[in-house]
Amino acid sequence: MSNSKTAIYRPEIDGLRAVAVLAVLINHLNHKILPGGYLGVDVFFVISGYVVTASLINRLNEDLRIFLVGFYQRRFRRLQPALLLTFVITIIVFNVFVSPSESIFQASNRTGIASLFGVSNIYLLRQATDYFAVNSQFNPFLHTWSLGVEEQFYLVWPIIIAGCSRLSLSSICFKPSLRWSILVLGTVSLIVYLAFSLKGDIDSAFFLPTARLWELAAGSYLAAGKDISKSSLDYSLKLPSKALPFMLPLLIFTFFAPDTIKIVPTLLCVAFTLLLIGNVQNSSSTFKLLANPVAQAIGNKSYSLYLWHWPVIVTARWTIGVGVWSLVPILILITIFTLLSYRVESYFRAANPSRLLIYNPLVAYPSLSVFAAAGAFILQGALQGRIFAGRPDINFTPVTDRQISGTRINTVNCFREPTSPISNSSRFSDCLYKPFARRPTIFFLGDSHADAITAIGSQLVAQGKYNVSFVSRGGCPSPYFKPWANDRHKLERYKLCDEHYRFVISKVFSLVSSGDYVVIVSNFPGYLKGLTQEDYPKAFASLDMQLNRLARSLKNKHASLIVFKSLPFFSSRPDHTQPITICKEEWFRPQKAIPDTCKPFYISRQRLLAELEPVNKIFSFAQKSNENVYLYDPFPYLCPSQKINCSTHDRSVLLFTDGNHLSNSGAMSILPGLMKLLDSV
């Protein structure tokens, strides 16, 4: 098929890129200012679909091999040099300022390595990463997930377009057939996105290319219906001229949507972006706004700006902190690295390959990526901690590394976010370690509080007395009961809790045998505190019924139920876990950069006991009703009776990573009491 038309440059699209990247930048600096700023990435997806498809259609006169190889070479020259530069500098800086003791250390390095090969979105999904979680905000390569989605799109899209071109009977039939193909693929992808979102699997909806293709396809559909040598559409997506000036403000308005509401703002963002690309004319005020020199300068450098803004912000979080006083140096560094990266990006994209000694980008750039990845693996292996610039007296034993060494029991395999899909049987088997055939197995079940004490499993196994299993889901109590305070059990985020508990219990009962233990560890005060007078008896009765039902079922198996009574909690402390080493003052981390949450928190012991008493009474009723139910009280080990106030710290040792989750040190402090109980049963 012949197509000799030349695609024209549309400066307003660079202006849209500027709007998108600035929205992302503001959101990442302070999400409270622009909570929906992350939707700037969705704008990028639509633009990429449009620009790439228009470019491919313009080259359909080329031989198939030249068409495909040329496209992949251009993509490598466009993306890889700046990405390699960002990766190499960031990985070195990260290893200089971040202690290997952090649980996020290896995951961050591996995210960077995955980004070199266009699969960081898949890696993050497999790690059950919550993009919006506080701990994720300390991974300097988190933002590369979107590059992964685009690169996976680039891999298949030219093949689809070439296929449509070759299969069409004539050039007249090509665009209609291409539009129908795009429409079908985009519709299927949109259904996938909505299905994941509506069933609560937000991570898959966010990271999977199949759930993002519809946004790229939307831009592609626009390009497939347009005469690429003109600025007008050759099919109907026209807006009344009076409506056009409202499109850009409406697009920006979606950036203010709360990040708890995702589907509607995402759909609107894509729609407004499409309408802007399809309708902006050179004479319009919107064109003049988007095509102004400042917007053009930012838009031209949007890729480099996107690559660098996040590593600089994350590095600041690990060092000088992110606040009003550090905003200027952060923005200066982002600007410097953006300009440096843009020079590299422009040079490699425009220069003659023979001058660069890169005759085949399809071989050279993947080879360079392999070398860079090898260097990163060395930093994680033989050189781990060798270039860390922090104090050498810091113990590299992880404070929140929730895993049992030598097993597959860890947070990635055995802890699920509330919205994650129900685990399958193979994943459940990863969470059971049974080296001793004739020893009892302890099944730890619960919410994130159960995950927080995973470290004690190593000690239980080391003694040679017990096998262990850990399975948990954040925000979901075991056993499942309702109602919860503030009707949280009705929220979309927690709708899989009941199904998760039923699945886990069915697996446990298929494995449990005589002499085994099921240990329940959940934040029951968090579910019950704040219930209305009307709902409290309902919740009390529901929990009591579920505990008794579980106890009776275990009794039939000659197994026992151990229920953890309530931990101390510090409601004035934030509820989200953050890296622990940022609480340590360093030469690169001044005292004023250390968050207030790192300081010890105190609460009256007597007041805490009074608040926990109603919850603990429920457990006492279950114990009195069932001879195989035992209660373990960790409270005295974390807040001894001789203390007036309970604290998040024991001298300089951190016991709680936040307001209610134990650190590894906190978990180890309650182990002696648990061992004493197990020995007495």
N, C-alpha and C positions, 0 to 999 in steps of 0.2 A: 504494500500500500504506500502510496506516495503522499507526502505532506511536506511542502516546502515553506510553509508559513513560519514566520519568526515570532516567538513569544515576546511580548513587550514587557518592559520593566514597570511594575506598579508600585510607586513609592508609598502609597497608603498602606500596603501590606507590611512594609517595614515599620510603619507607624503603629500598626496593630501589634506587631512583635514587641515594640517598645512598651505598649500598654500591658501586654501579657507578662513580660519579664519584670516590669516594675511592680506589678501586682504580686508576683511570686516573691520578689525581694522584700517588699513591705511585710507580707505575711510571715516570712521567715525571720525577719528582725523582731516583729512583735505581732503575733497572730490576733491579739485582741483589737488592734487597730483595723485590720482587714482580714477577718476570720475566713472569708472565702477566697482569699488571694491565690490559694493553690489552684484555683480554676484557670489561672493563666496558662497552665500546662495544657488544659483542654483546648484553649485558643490556639496554642502551638500545634496541637494535633490536627485541627481543622486546616490551618494554614499549610502544614506540611503535606497533607493529602492533596490540597489544591495545587500547590507549586510543583510537587513531584509528578503528579499526574499530567499537568500541563506540559512539563518538560519532556516526559516520556512520549506523549502524543505528538509532540513537535519533531521527534526523532524516529518516527515509525518507518520512514523511508529507508533507514539503514538496514544492512544485513543483520539477521537475527543474532549472530554471534557478536558482532560489533555493538548492536543495540544493548545486549545484556551485559557484556564485559565492560563496555564503556560506562554504563550506568553504575556498576559496582565500583569501578575505578574512581569515578567522580565522587561517589559517596565516601570512599575511603579517604581521598584527598581532602574532602570537605570536613570530615568529622574526626578522623583518627589523630592527626598531628596535635591538635589542641587538647584532645582527651588524654593522649600520652603525656604531654607536658603537665597537665593538671594532676594526673595520677602520680607521676614520679615525685613531684614536689610535695603533694599532699601526703603521700604515704610516708615520706621521710619526716615531714613535720609532725605528723600524727604519732609516729614512733618516738620522736624526741620528747613530746609533751604528754603523752598518755602512758600510764603505767600498764605493763602486761598483766597486772593483778586485776584489771577491770574485766568483767565478764563480756563487755562489748568490744574488747580489744581485737580478738580474732575475727569476730563477726564483721567488724568494720573493714579490716584488712581484706577479708574474703569478698566483701561486697565490691571493693575497689577492683580486685582481680576479675571478678565476674563482669564488671562494667567494661573491661577491655575487650571482652568477647561478646558484648551485647546481650548478656543474660542476667544482669543484676536484678531485674524485676522478678525473674523466676527464682533466683537465690533468696531474695527477700521474702517471697511468698512461702518458700519451703521452710524458712526460718520462723514462720508465723509472725512476721513483723507487722506491727500496727503502726502505719505511717504517722498517725497522729499522737502516738504515745510519747510521754516525756522522754523515756530512755532512748527512743529512736532519734531524738534531736541531737544526739552526741555522736552519730555516725556520719563522718564527713563525705561518704559516698552515697548516702541515702537518695539524693536527688537524681542519681544516674538511672533510676528505675525507668524514667520516661524515655531516656535514650535507648534502653533495651526494647521498649515497646516500638519505638520508631524503627530501629534497626531490624527488628523481626518483620515489620511491615515492608521495609525496603527489600528484604530478602525474597519475598513472594510477589510483590506487586508488579514489577516489570514483566514477570512471567505471565501473570493474569492478563495484563494489557496486551502483550505480544500474542497470547493465545486468542483473545477476542479479535485481534486484528487479522490473524491468519485464518480464523474460522469464518470470518465475515465474507459474504459473497461479493461484496463491493465496498468501496469507500463510503458509499451512501449508507450502507447498513452498519458500518462499524460503530459509529457513536451511539445509535440506539441500542445495539447489542451490548456495548460496554456499559451504558447507563443502566440497563436491566441487570447486568451482572453485578454492578456495584450496589444497586438497590437491593438485590437479594442478599448479598453478603452483608451489607450494612444492617439490613433488617434482622437477619439472624444474630448478628453480633449485638445489636441493641436488645434483643430478647434475652440473650445470654447475660448481658449487663444487668438488666432489670431482674432476671431470675435470681442471680447471685445477690443483688442488693436487697430484694424483697424477702429472701429467706435468711438474711442476716449475715451472709458470707461477704462482708465488706472487703476483706483482703483480696479475695479472688476478683471481685468487681473492680478493684483498684489496680492490681498489678498484672492481670492476665491480658495478653494481647488480643485474645478472642473477645474479651469484654471491652476492649478499647478500639477495636477496628472500626466500629460504626462512626466514631468521631473523625478518623482519617478518611473513611469512606464518604462522609458528608462533604468534605472538601473536594474529594476526587469526583464525586457526582457533579459538583458545580463546574469543575474543570472540563468534564466530559461533555457538558451541555453548552460549552462556551466556545466562541470563535477566538482562539488564542492570539490572533493578531489584532483583535479589537477589544474595546473596553466594555462593550455591551453584551448582554446575554442573548443567546439564540433560542431560548425557551423561557417559559414564564416563571420567574422568581422575582417579579418586579414589586417594588414598594411604591406607594404614592409618594410623590416628592416631599409632601409635608410631613410624612412619617419618618423619613430618613434621618433628620437631625436627632431623633430620639433614640436611635439604635445604639450609638456609642455610650450615652449616659445609662441606658438600660443594661448594656453589657457590664459597665463598671459597677452598676448597682448589684449585680449578681455576686460581685466580689465581697460584698458586705453580708452575705448570707451566713448564718452560723454554720460551723463545720459539722454540727450534729445533724444537719439536714443536707443531704447530698444529691438525691435523684433530681428533684425539680430544678435547683440551681444549675446542675450540670446540663440538663436538657435545654434550659433557657440560654445558658452561656453558648452552647454550640449553635443554637438557632440564631442568636443575635450576631455571632461571628459570621455565619453563612450569609445573613442578610446584608451585613456590611460589605463583605467581599463581593457579593453579587450586585450591589446597587450603587456603590460610591462612584460618582462621576467627577471628572476633573474640575468642574465648575462649582461643586457643592462646598458648603462650609465644612462638612465633615472631612472631605478630601484635604482641604487647606490645613485643617487642624492636624490630621495624621501625617501629612507630607511636609510639615514644617521641619527646618534643619535640625532642631534638637531631637525630635522624634526619629528622624532619619538616622542621626548619629548613634542613638541608642539602639534602634532596630537593627542596623547593620552589624552591631556588635552583640546582639542579643544572645547568640550561642556561647560566645566567650564569657559574657556576663553571667549567663545561667550556669556555666561550668564552674565559675570561680566564686560566686557569691556565697554558696553554701559552705564549701570548705573553710573560707575565711570566717564566717559566722560561727561554725562549729569549733574552729581553733580558738576563737575568742571565748567561747563557753568553757573550754578547758583551761584557759589561761587568764586573761584580763577581765573576763566576764562580759556580758552583753547588757548594756544599760545606757542611760543618757550620756554619762560621762565618757563612755568608750565608743559612742556612735561615730564620732568624727574619724578616729583612727581606723575603725572597721571599714567605713566607706572609702577612705583613702586607699587602703590596701586592696579593696575590691576593685577600685578604679585602676590601680597600677597593674594588677595581675590581668585584668580584662584587656587593657591596652597591649600588654606583652603577648597575651594569648592571641589577640586579634591579629597582631603582626605575623605571628607564626601561622595562624590559620590562613591569612591572605597570601602569604608567600608560598606555602605548599599547594594552595589551590590554584594559583596563577602561574607558578614557575614551570619552566620546561622540565619534565621529569628527568631528562638526561643530565641536566645541571645538578640535580639533587642525588644523582646516582641511584635513583629509584625508577628502574625501567618497567617494573611490574608491580604496581601498588597492591595487587591482590596477593602477592607473595611477601613483599617488603613489610607492609604494615602489620599483618598478622604475625610475622616473624619478630618484629620489634615488640609487639604486645606480649609474645611468649617470653622474650628476654626480660621485659619489665615485670611480668608476673613471677618469673623465677626469682628475681631480686626481692620481690615482696614476700615470697615463701621463705627465703633465707632470713628476712627480718623477723618472721614468725618462728623460725626454727633455731638455727645455729647462732644467730645474732639477736635473739629475742632479749630485750631489755638492755642490750649493750649500748645503744645510743640514747636510752632514756636519760633526760637531763635533770630529772628530779632527784630528791635526796636518796642516797644509796642505802640509808638505814630503813627505808620503807620495805616492809615485808611484802613479797610478791604473792603471798597466799591470797587468792581472791576472797573478797568480803561477801560478794553476792553470786559466786559461781555455783549455780545450783545443778550439780551433777554428781554421779557416783562414778569415780574413776574406774576405767576398765570395763564399763558397761555402756549400754545405750540409754540408760536412765538419765535424762537431763531435761531442762526446760523446753528445748526445741521439740523433743519427741513426746513428752509426757504432760505438758501443760498446754492448754488451749485457751485462746481468747474467747470471750463470750459469744462472738459472732462467727467463730471458725466452724467449719463443718464437723459433724460427729466423726470421731476417729474410727478407722476401720480395725478389723481384728489384728492385722499385721502390725499396726502401730501400737496396739495395746500390748502385744507380745514383747515389743521393744522395752516396755516399761515394767517388765517382770524379770528379776534376776534371781535365779534359783540354783546356786552352785551346790547346795547341800540337800541330797535326796531325802534324808530322813530327819530333816529339821523343819520346824514350823515356818510358815511364811507370814509376814506382816504386810497387809495391804493398806497403804495410806491413801485415803480418799478425801476430797474436799475441794476448796476453792484455792485462791492464790496463797492462802496461809499454809496449805499442805505443800505447795511447791516451794515455799520459803524455807521449809525444814528438810529439804531433800538431802542436804549435807550429812544429816545424822545417819542416813542409810549406809554410808561408807563405814561408819563405826560399828553399826549393828552387824554388817556382813563380816567385818574384820575380826570380830570376836568368835566367828565360826558357829554361832548359835542360831542365826536366823537367815532366811531368805527375805527379800524385800520387793515391794512393788509400789510405785508412786504414780497416781493418775489424778489430775486436777483440771478444773476449768474456772477461769477468773470470773468472779461475781456470781458464782452458782453454788449454793450450799449443798452439801451432802450430809444427811439425806435431803432430797428436795421437798420443800413445803411452801405453803403460801397462806395468807398474804405476807408481803414484806412492807417495811416502812415506806411511806410515800408512794405506794403502789408500783414500786420499781419492777416487780415481777411481771407487770403488764407491758413494760417497754419492749420495743422491737429488739433491742440489744440483747435481752435475756430470754428470748422466746425459745431458745434451744436447751435451756438448763434442765428442764424436766426430761426431755428426750435423752440428753447426755447422761443423766443419773440412771435412767432405766437401762441404757446400754451398758454402762460401767458395771452396775450391779449384776446384770445378767452374765457378763464376762467373769466377774469375781466368783459368782456362785458356780460357774462351770469349772473353776479352778480350785476353790477353797476345799480344804479337807480337815479332818479331825486335828485339833490342836492349833489351827491357824488363828490369826487375829485380823480383824478389820478395824483400822484406826481412823476415826472421823476427826478431821481438822478443818474447821470452817469459822469464818468470822461471824458467828451468830449474833453478837451485839449489833453489828452493822445492818443485819436484816430486820432485827426486832426493835432496836431503839428508835423511838419516834412514832411507833404505831399508835393509832387512835384507840380510845377506850373501847370502841366497838370492834376493832380489828384484832386487838391483842388476844382476846380469848380464842378467836379463830386460829390465829397463828400458833398459839400455845397448843391447842388441841391437835392441829395438823402436824406440828413437829413431834409432839408426844406420840401420836399415832404412827408416824413414819419410823421413829426410833424403836418403838415396840415391835413393829412389823419386821424391821431389819434384825432385831435381836432374836425374835422367834425363828426366823428363817436360818440364822446362823446356828442357833441351838440345835436345829434339826441336822446340821452338818457337824455338830460337836465342836463348833468354833466359837470364839469370843468376840465381843464388841467392846472396844475402848474408845471413849469419847473424851477429847480434849476439852476441858473447861476453858473459860474465856481468858485470853491474854490481857495484860494491861494495854490500854490504848490512849493515844494522845491526840485528841480531836483538834487541837489548835495547830497541829503539824500537818503539812500537805499530805495528801493521800497517794501521791505518785512517787514511785521509786526513781532515784536519780543516781548517777555514778558516785561512788563513795569517795574516790580520791580527790574529787574537787573540793572536799572538805579540808584538805591538807594544804597548809600554806607552803608555797614554794617561791623560789626567786622569780619565777615567771607568773606566779599566781599571788598577787598581793592580798592582804587581809580583807580589803574592801571588796574584792572579787568573790570571796567565799560567801555562798548564800546563807541567809539567816536560818534556813532549815538544817544547816550543819551543826548548829549550836545545840547543846543539851536542852531538852524540854522536861518540865517537871509537872507532876500533878499529885494531889493529896492521895495517899494510899487508902485512907479511910473512905474518901469520897468515891474512889474507883471501885472498891469492894461493894459499896452500897449500890452503885449503878449496875454492877454485874450480877448482883444477887438474884434478881428475878429470872435472868437467863439461866444461871446455874441451877436454879430450882427445878427447871424442866428436866435437866439431866438427872437430878436426884430422884425424881419420880420414875424415870426409866430404869434407873439402877435398882430401885426398890421392887419394881415389878418383874425384873428379869435377873436370874442368878448368874447369867453369863455376860452381864454388862458391868464394865468397870470404868471409873472416872479417873482421869489424870489431870491434876491441877498444876500447870506450869507457873502459875502466878508467884508462888513463894520463891522460885528459883530466879525469877526476873526482878522481883521486888520483895526482898526478905522482910520479915515481920519487924525487925528492929529499925527499919527505915520509916521516916515520917512521910516522905515523898517518893514516888516512883519516878524513874528517869529513863530516857532513851539511851543513856550511856552508863557504863560501869567504869567509873574513873575515865580513862581515855579510850576505853573499848566501846565501840558502837554496838548496841544490842538491837536497835530497830533501824531499818533503812528509811522508814517513813513514819507515819502515825500509828501503824499497827502491824507491819510486816517485820519478821525477825531477820537479822543479818545472819551470816554463818556463825559468828561468835555467839549471837543470841540463841541460835538453834542448839549449838553445842552446850550452852549453859543449862538447857532443860533436859539434856540427854540422861544425866545420872538419875534423875527422878523417874524417867520413863523406864530405864533399865531396872530400877528397883521394883517398879510395879510389875513389869514382865516376869521378873524372877519370883515374885510372890504369887502370881496367878497359877 
